[in-house]
Amino acid sequence: MDVIMPQLGETVVEGLVSVWHKAVGDEVRLDEPLFDLETDKVSTEIPAPVAGILKEILVPAGVTAKVGVRLAVIATAGAEDTSDRDSGQVPVEQFPSPAAPARLSPVVRRLLAEHGLSATLVRGSGRGGRIVREDVLAHVQRSGGGTGGGALSAVPERRSPIPPSMPEAPIDRIAKGVTTTDDLVVPLNRIRRATAAHMVRSVATSPHTLQAVEVDFVGVERARAAHGAAWREREGFSLTYLPFVARAVCEAIGRFPHVNASFGEDALIVHKRVHLSIAVDLDFEGLVATVIRDADQRNLRGLALEIHRLALSARSGRLKPEETSGGTYTISNSGSFGTFFSAPIINQPQCAILSTDGVRKKPVVIQGPDGSDALAIRPVGVLAQTFDHRAMDGAYSAAFLRQVKQIIETRDWVAELG
């Protein structure tokens, strides 16, 4: 039986076979890990489709292949040998052997660069001898901090993914732009290339329109003050503003379902289920939109836990295919960096995306019960929605934003967390 390159998501057209867990001649059991596959969105183990003997590996580890290409052949018991016949699948390409071992993850590359280490010095404990984060940290501990002599920290400092020792590319290799010998030319990684193509396609496809509202987060702050310490002790991470916004968005979609839609050729496809995409930064090396399926069926605590779990999985390269595909509405969260206002680009084929920016204290006019005005210091943040003007008009989008704002400002969040 042929092992075919699967499609992990609607827009994925190719993937990198990073590790084979079996060698030619090995026995393979049904559903046991056969190889690791990396795309611009996800890194995952692919199970064996049948039981048998691995007869051929047609695409070696470290090589990228397109969806539908034959990767290997498994001989099953009693089956006729058809490996030399036309299988009806896309013909296998002639792939050269890779010049290097299985590709290093972004986290491992960053750690190696930080400590001035070569990958050849680190012994890998992952599948197929792959180097994982723990291998680098253990090597640094044994060698007293690596060649750079820096102290080892349990959580590496967040910094630019560009190693200072990266060689410069010759000027004649630059297709466009003016460069000098002082310039550092950084090749785009696969995630950056895919993001660039996706963003350009989105802007060319949808007429983007932006609207924003200011939101008073005083009710959210009361809940965080009342439950934040106990939450952190119990769950191991801080309770941020993001799950409160996500909860309000999911509830508001019930009143304004057209924001949870995709635009077809001549129709608006309104999705009955809310699969909420949350954009996750990958240590400044790119981003991925993780997906919380049926997010509107989760309470505040459930959303907070799932947002945190998916972020950890994304940054460790352990997302499953279904955790990056099928999103119907996206939230982009830049607020942790203290941004004031962002204009996000729509995550195609969706029709809207919401940006959550920094919450900061500012003076606000508060109207008392007797109609008098007073000044108060309140935590205020901006929520900005970019929407596809083909799918809805400004009044509809504005009404949705008003509903999100009202939920955040009037909900008894202390009681919901209690």
N, C-alpha and C positions, 0 to 999 in steps of 0.2 A: 504494500500500500504506500502511496506517495504521501509525504508530509509536506503540506503546502503552507507558504507564508500567509498567516491570517491577517485580516483587516481589523485593527484595534481602534475603532473610531471612524466617524464619517469622513473625515478629511485626511486620514492617514493613508499614504500611498506607498510607503517603504518602511523598512525597519532594519536595525543592526542585530545580527546574530552574535551576541557577545560571548556566550559560553555554551558548549555542548556538554551535557552531563553524562553522556554515553559515548563509547567509542564503537567503531565498526566491529561487528561480531558480538557485541554485548547483547544480553537478553534485556528486553524492554517489557515492563508491565503496563497494563492499561492505566492511564491517568497519572503515572508517576512523572516527575519533572524530566523533560527531554532536553530542552534548551532554554536559555534566557534570551529574551527579545527586548530591544530598546527602540523606542520611537521618540519623536520630539516631545511627546506628552507623558510617556509612561515607560517604566522598566518592569518586566514581569516574567514569571516562569510559564512556559508553555508545556502542557502535559502531553504525553504520548496518546495519539488517537486510538491506537490498537495495541494489543500485546503481540510480541514476536521477537525477531532478531533484527537489530539495526544492520542492514546490508550495505547501505551507501550513505555517505554524507556528501551532498552535492554543493553545499554552500558552507565553507569553513568558518570558524569563529573569527570575529573581527571584520566581517564583510557585510555590507548593506545590500539588501535585495528588495525587489518590488513585491507588492501584494500579488499573490497568485502564483509566484515562482515555486518550483519544486525544490525543497530544501534537503530532503533525505528520502530514503526508501526503507520501509520496514517489511521484512518477509514474515508473513503470518503462517501458522501451521495449516497445511493442507491447501494453501492457496497456490494458484498457478503463477509462475514467475513471469511478470509482465514488465519488468524494469526496462527492457530494451524496446518496448513497443510505445506507440503513441498513446499517452494516457489521457489525451483530451484536455490536459491542463496547459498552462503557459509553458513553453519549452524552457528548460533550464539553461541559464547563461553559463559561460565558462568563467568562473571566478578564480582569480589568482589567490595564492595563499597570502594571508596578511603579513605585513612586515613587522607587526608588533603583536604582543599577547592581547588578551581581552581588554577592551576599553576601560579606562579608569573612570569612576564616577566623578562629577564635579566636586563633591566634598573631598574625595581623596586627592584629586589634583591640587585643590587649594591647600590642603594640609601639607602635601609634599613641598609645594612652593614656599609656604610659610617657614618651614624648617630646613629649607635648602637641601632636600633629599632627592635622590634619584629612585625611581620605581624599582630599579634592578637591585637596590640594597634592601628592599622590604620583602619579607616572605609572606605570601598571601595565604589566608586561611579560609577564604570563601570557596564557593563551588568552582571547580576547575582551576584552583590556585589563584583565583582573583583576589586582589588586594582590597580590603575593606577598611573603613575608618579606624576600627579598633587595632588593626595591624600597624598602621602608621603611628598611632598613639603609643602602642607598646614598644615599637622600635625607638621612638624618641626617648621614652623613659629609660630604656636599656642603655642608650648611647649618651644620656645626659643632656638631652635637648636638641639633638641634631647638629648639623654642621654650623648652623647659625648661632648655637649656644643659647638660644632663647629659652625661657622657662616654659614648661608645659602647663597649659590650663585645661580644666575639664571641658569647658566650652570655648572653642576658638573664637577670637574676636572677629566680628563681622567686618569685612573689608572688601576692597575691590578684587574681583577675580583675576585681574591681570598681574601675573607674576613679574617682579622687577627684572628678572633675568631673561624674559621672553625675547628671542632674537628679532631684530627688525627685518621686515621683508624688503627685498630690493625694490627700488623705485619703478623699474620697468615692469613689475608685476601688478602695479596699481592700475586698474582699468580707468578710473575717473578721479578727478581731483588733483590738487597741487600738493606735492609732498617734498620734504627735504630729508637729509640724512639724520636730522634730529627728531623726526617724527617716529612714533611707535605705531606700526600697522598691526591691528589685532584681527585675525580672521574670525568670521562669525561662526559660532558653534551651531549645531543642528537646531537647538531650541530657538536661538536668536534668528536664524534664517526663516524658520517656520513662522515665528511671531511676526517678522517683518512682512512676509508674504500675506499672512492672514489680515494684518492691519491695513495694508494697501488695498487688498481686495474688499475689505469692509467699507472703507471710505469711498471706493469707486462704486460700490453696490447700493448703499443706503444714503438717502439725504438725511444727514445728521442734524438734529435740532436739540439744543440744550436748555434745560430749565433747572432752577435751584430754589430751595427754601432753607431758611434758618430754623433750627430746631432747638428748643430749650430742653436740655437733658437733666434737669434737676430731679425729676422722678427716678431716672436711671441712676443718678448719683446716690440718691437715698438708698436704693436697693444694693448698690455696690458697697456703700458704707456699712449697711446692716449685715450683709452676708459675705462680703469679699474675703475677710480673713478666714472664716470657716470654710469657704469654698476652696481657697488656695490650699489650706491644710488637708482637706478631704480629697480634692481632685489633682493637686500638684501643679496647677497653673492658675494664672490670674483671670478673673472675670472681666472681660473687656466690654467695650460698647458694641462690638460687632454683632454678637448674638441677639442683643436687644433690637438692633436695626433689622436683622434678618427675620426675627419673629414678627415685627411690624409689617415688613414687606410681604411676607407670606399671607398674613391676614388681610392686608389691603388688596392683594391680588384677587381674593374672593369677591371683592366688590367691583374690581376693575380688571376683568380677566384678559382684556385685549393687550395688556402689557406683557402677558405671559404667552407669547405667540411667535410664530415664524411667518415670514412673508414668502408665499409661493409665487408662481408665474402670474397668476391672475386671481389669487385668493389669499385671504389671511387664515392661517392655520392656528386656531386658538387651542392651546393645550389644556386638557382637563386636569392633568397632574402637574404639580409644581416641583420641578427638579432644579433646585437652586444652585447655580454655579458661584463659587467663591474663588477669586483670583488669589494665588499664593506665590509670593516671591521666592525664588530659588537662590538665595544668597547672592543676589545681584547678577546671576548668570542667565536669567530668563524668568519666565513665569509660566504657571500652568493653572488652568481653570478646573478646580476640583468640583465634583457634583454631589450634592446631598439629594438623594432621591426621595420623593414625596416629603419634601421639607415642611409643607403645610400641615402634615400630620404629626409633627414633633412639637413638644413644648419648649420653653426657653432653655431648660437644662439640657434637653436632648440635642438642641441645635448647638449649644456651646460645646458639648462633648464631641459632637461629630465634626464641627469646624476645626477643633484642636487636633483630633485624630487624623483627619485628612491632611492638615498642614504638616504634621510629623511624617506621614507616609510620603507626601510629595517631596519633602526635603531629603528623605532617605532613599528615594527612588523605588518605593515599594507600592505605588498605586496600582490598583487593578484596572483593567480596561473600562469597566462599567463606572469607575469613579472619575473618569475624565470625559465621558461622552453622554450625549442626550440632555444637556442642560437646556432650560427653557427661559431663564432670567439670570442675570449676572450681577453680583456685587463686587466692586473693586474697592479695596480698603487701603487707602494711603494715610489714614488718620494717625497711625502709630508713628509716622515721621513728622507730624505736626503741620501738615499741609493745610492751606486755607480753602482752596477751591480747585477742583480738578474737572476736566472735560473728557470723560472716558470715551473710547471708541467701541462701538457695538461689537459684541461677540457673535459673529454670524453663525447660523442663520437666525439668531434671536432678533427681537425687535426693540429691546431696551436694555440699558445697563445703568446701575446706580453707583455713584462714587460717594464714599463716606470719608470726610476729611476730619482734621483735628478738632477736638472739643476744647475750648478755652474759656476762661471766665471773662465776662464783660458786663458792663452796666446795661440793664434792660428795663424798659418802662412796664410796670405791672399795674393793672387796673384792679382796684379794690372792689368789694361787694357794693359799696355805695357809689361806684362810678368814678371815684377819685383816682388820680394817677400817683404812682410812687416809683422811685428808682430802687432796683435791687441788683445784686451781683449774682449772675446765673451762669452755669456752664452751657455754652452755646456752640453748636457746630452746623456746618453746611452739608446738606444732602443734595447732590446734583444728578439729574437723570438725563442721559442722552437717549433719544428715541428716534425710530425710523418714521419719518413724516409720511411715508406711504401707508403705514399701518394705522396711524392714529393722528389726530389733530392736537394742537397745543392745549385745548380745553380739557381733553380727556387725560392727557399726561399730567397737567396741573392738578386736576381733581384727585388723581392717584397720589401725587406727592402730598397734597393737603391731608389725605387720609392717613398716609404713613406718619406725617408730622403729628396729627391728632392722636394717633395710637401711642406714639412714643411719649407725648407730653401728658396724656391723661390716664394712662394705664397705671394701676396699682402694682408696680413691679415688685415691691417688697412682699406683698401677699403672694404673687405668682411664684416667687422663689422660696416662700416659707413652707 
